[in-house]
Amino acid sequence: MNKEIKSLYRVHRPKTFAQVIGQDHITKTLQNQISSGKVTHAYLFCGTRGTGKTSVAKIFAREVNTGGMTPPDIFLDIFEIDAASNNSVQDVRDLIDKVKYPPVHAKYKVYIIDEVHMFSGAAFNAFLKTLEKPPSHVIFILCTTEPHKLLPTVQSRCLRFDFRSVATAEIEKHLAGILKKEKIDADPAAIKLLAEAGSGSVRDAMSFTETTVAYCGQNKITAQDVATVLGTVDRTALISLLDAITKKETQKITKQCTDIFSKGINTNVLVKDFLTVIRQTFMETKNPVLLYVYKIFAELEMNIKTAPDAATMFEGACFLAHAQNV
């Protein structure tokens, strides 16, 4: 029988509060509630994808029932529901019917409802009464990336926690630790790029890392490998392009743009990365011209997603910045 292949994110998913990164304001509060015995009946976990909502929900569900121990039997009393595919009134009625029965082994039955904003309006209305006054043996943990879509009456019945985007430095340290455990060699610059690519999402950063590991095979991961896999441009090339714009070097701008797009670059990612380079360069040099260049590419970022020829649009922005900066 073939051994099950698990992703890096599944293998290294946090199993304790201490292993969760970037959400200390939440994990400390939940630990205090558990230790004091003052848990509430409904929680609302909000935040962008990959910031740890479901992981923390699972950890909380275990620890509220075992005090840190995880005997297999308690998993019979922890339920995960995907609201994206179980969002009808009948689905909610089935849920309501089940919650009234006491837990089999644990102290609480814990229901983790992921992407809860996907419940239909009628489903939410059916759920409200149970959410307001659930049996004493039930805890609901509602997870969502779009809390604004929830009814105010739902939000008011929950203790809300907002998960923050995780700082790049924290993700970078986390990735470095995982790669070390997996005995995978990677340049620090490559790890930094992978962390930045996550844009605050640990899961996305780990997904990019796994793809890059597969691409490199047994070879050491370099910054160029990461750029190739992610469809991004090496920072050196972007710095060179920015230098050509500020120095009004027309031929160099053309050459740099040609070289960049010959690699099949994702233009949306390119603009985002270029804005980062412009911002960082301004912080280092305080060159006022860069404020104007940044404005042009910030406007480009808003329009380029629907452009029929994004490459030409990007090159045009380069020449616009070149022609008008003084």
N, C-alpha and C positions, 0 to 999 in steps of 0.2 A: 504494500500500500504506500502511495506517495505521501511524504510528509507535507502537512498543510503549510502553505506559504503565507506568511503574514506581513503586512506592510510595517514599515518602521513606526508609523504613528500608532498602530495597534499594539505592537510589541512594547513600545516605550510610553504608552499612555499612562498618565499619573494614576497611581493606585492609592495614594494617601494625600491628605491635605498638604503635607510638607513638600510633595513632589510637584504641586501645581505652581506654575510660574506666572508672575505678573498680576496676581489677584489676591494679594495678602489682605486687603481690606474686606474681602468677602470670606475667605477661608478662616480668618481669625474670628470673625463674628459667628460663623456657623459652629466652630469648635466651642466657643463660649456658650452658645445656646445648648449644645449637646451636653457639655459638662455640668451646666446648671439645671438641666432638665426642663428648660423653658423653650422648647421648640414650638413652632406655630403649625397650623394645619395646612397652610398653602403658601408656596413661594413662587416668585416670578423672577426667572433668570433672563436678563436681556443683554444683548451684545452682538457684535458682528461675528461672523463664522470663524471657527477655529480658535476662539479665545478661552475655551474650557468649560462652557456651560453644562454640556452633557456629562463631561468627566467629573465635574464637581458634584453634579446631581447624583451620580452613581456612588461617589465616595461618601457623600452625606447619607444616602440611603443605607449604605452598609454600616457606617459608624453610629448612626442614630439607633441602630438595632443591636450592635454588638460591642460598642465601645472600642472599636479598632480591630477586633477579631472578625474573621470572615468564614465561619463554618458554612459549608455548601448549602445546608438547609435553608438559610435565610434568603437565598436567591429565589426561592419559591414565593416569597412575599414582596419581591421587587419587580415591578412591571414597567416596561418601556413601550410607549405608544407613539407611533408616527402619525401626527395629525394630518399630514399631507395626503395620506391614503386611508385614514380612518376618521373622516370629518363629517359624516352624515348624522342626522338626528338619531337614527337607529344605532349607530356605533356608540354614541354617547349614552343612549338608554341602556345598552348592554353594559357599558362601564358602570353606570349608576347602580344597576342591578347587582354587579359583582362587589362593589365597595362595601356593601352592608354586611358581608360575611367577614368574620374575624380572621386575622392572619393564621397561617398554619403553624409556623415555628417562631417567627420574630415578634417583637413588641408592636411594630407598626407594619401596615401594608403601605408601601410607597409607590405612587404612580408618577412616572416621569413622562410628561407629554411634550414631545419635541415638535418644534414649529407650530405651536398652539394657535398662532394667528390664522392657520389654514382651516380651522373649524368654521363651518358655515354659521351664518347668523342664527339660524334656528337651532343649530347644535349648541351654540353658546348659551342661548336662552334655556335650553333643556339642562345645561350643566350648572347654571348659576345657583340654583337652590342647594345642590349638593356641595358646591364650592363654598357657599356661605356657611352651611352647617353640616359638615361631613361627620361621619362616625368618629369617635375619639381615637380609634385605632388606625385612621387613615391620614396620610400626608400626601398632598399633591405638589409636584414641582413642575411648573410650566416654563418651558424654554422657548425663546423666540428671538429672531433677528429683527423683527419689525413690531415692536411694542405699540407703536402708534395705531396699529390696526386692531388692537384689542379694545373691547368696550370699557369705558371708565368703570362700570360696575364690576367688571372682572378684575381690573387692576386694583381697585379699592379693597378687594377681599384678600389680597396677597401681600406678603412682605417682599418688596422688590429689591433686587440686587442688579446693579449695572456692571457688566464685565467690560474692562478696558482693553483697548488694543495693547498688545504687549510690546514693550520697548525693544527696538532692534538689538540693543546690546544684550538684553536678557535672552532673546531668541538665539543670538549668536553663541552665547555661552552654553545654552542648552544643546544646540546642534553639535558643538565641539565635543561635549561630553558624550553624546550618543555615538558619534563617529568613532570616538576613542574606544567606547565599549564594543563597538562592532568591528574594531581593528581595521578601520577604513582611513587611509591617509589622505589628507586634504590640506591645501594651502590655506593659511588664515584669510587671505584675500578672497578665496573661493567661498569660505564659510560666511564671510561678511556679506557677499553678494546674495547668497541663499537666504540669509536672515532678512536682508533688505527686501528681497522679492516677496517675502511673506506679508509685507505691509501690515504688520501687527497681528497676523494670524499664525499661531504656532503650527496648526495643522497644514496650512498651505506651504509654509516654509519646509516642513518635513516631507511633504509630497514632492516639492521641487528637488529636495535633497535625494529622495529615493530615485527619482527619474535620472538625476545626474549620476548617481552611483551605478545605475544600470547601463548608462551610456559609456561610462569610463571602464567598466569591467574591473580588472585587477589593477588598473593604472591609478596613479595619484591624481586626485581631482584638482584641477587648476582653475583660476578665474576665467580663462578662455573657454574651458569646458562648460562652465556654468553659463557663460554668455551664449554659447552655441545652443545649449539645451533650452534656455529660456527665451531665445530669440532677442537677446539684448545686445548692446554694443559695449565693447570694452571702454572703460572710463577714459583711457588715454586718447582714444579716437574722438570722444565727445569734447574733451578739453582742447584738442587740436582744432576741432570745428569751431568751438567758441572763440578761440584765439584768432582764427581766420576772420570771423565775423567782426570782432572788435577792432581788428587791424585793417579791415576793408580789403582783404586779399581774395579777390573774386575767383581766380583760378583754383586756389586752395579750397574754397568753399565747394566748388563744383566737384573737385576730386574727392573730397571727404564724403560728400553726399553720395557720389557714385559708388565709392568703396563700401559705405555703410549699407546701401540698399542691395548691393550685389550679394550680400550674405543672407538675403531673405528675412530681413528684420521685421518684427511686428512694430508697426508705426506707432500704435497707441503706447506701447511700452517704451519706445524710443523717446517720445515726447516727454513722458513721465520722468525717464532717466535724465534727459537733457535738462529739464527744469531743476532736478536735484543738483546737477553739476553747476548750473548757473547760480543757484542759491548758495551753494558751498563756496564757489569762487568769489562771490560778492562778499561773503562773510570774511574771507581771507584777505581780499584786496581792497574792499570798500570802493571799488570802481563804480561811479554813478551810472555809467553807460549800461552796466549790467541790469539795472532796474528797468530800463526801457526794453532791453532784450527779453528779460523775464516776462514783462507784460505781453509782448507779442506771442511768446510761446504758451503762456497761460491761456490766452484767447484761442490759440490754435488747439489746445487740448480739448476745449469745449466743442469744437466744430469738426475735428478730424475723424471722429468715429463714423460719421455719415458721409465723409468725402469719397467721391468716386475714384479719385486718384490721390491717395494719401501721400505717396512719395513726392509727387510734384508739389503738393500743398506744403509739405515740410520744407522742401528746397526753396519754395517761394518765400516762406517765412524767414529763412536764413538771409535771403537777399534783401528782404524788406528791412530787417534789422541792420544789415550791412549798409544799406543806402541811407537810412535816416539817423543812425547814431552819429553824434557829433563829439 
